[in-house]
Amino acid sequence: MAPSVKEVLWFIGRSSKRIAVTVIGGAVVAGGLAMLVLPGPGILVVALGFAILGTEYAWAASALERTKRTAGRAGRAAKGAVRSASGRIRRRPPTDGPPTVA
């Protein structure tokens, strides 16, 4: 029995959406990975790429959850490092006037 026209159109539509999501999501993840070593918000872009891929793939949705947990741990570590470093920084006393040039 041959598939109906409606079934063929549905298959083409579904497949093209999945291909487009895969290409766009993969490109965003690749750009985010590059931004981990280049200037830019790398971890956020990787998370965005996994969110795009997660609309079609279950493995990407779980990778997005892992990325969120990792980003949270990195944020807490950075916040702790800033707090411990700020306690070691000496504050300069305020000056009364403009700096003088010798």
BELJOTA-V467981 format. One record per backbone hydrogen bond with DSSP energy under -0.5 kcal/mol. CO is the residue of the C=O (numbers start at 1). NH is the residue of the N-H. If there is no record, write none. Layout:
co;nh
CO;NH
CO;NH
This chain:
co;nh
4;8
5;9
6;10
7;11
8;12
9;13
10;14
11;15
12;16
13;17
14;18
15;19
16;20
17;21
18;22
19;23
20;24
21;25
22;26
23;27
24;28
25;29
26;30
27;31
28;32
29;33
30;34
31;35
32;36
33;36
34;37
34;38
35;42
40;42
41;45
42;46
43;47
44;48
45;49
46;50
47;51
48;52
49;53
50;54
52;55
53;56
53;57
57;61
58;62
59;63
60;64
61;65
62;66
63;67
64;68
65;69
66;70
67;71
68;72
69;73
70;74
71;75
72;76
73;77
74;78
75;79
76;80
77;81
78;82
79;83
80;84
81;85
82;86
83;87
85;88
85;89
100;102
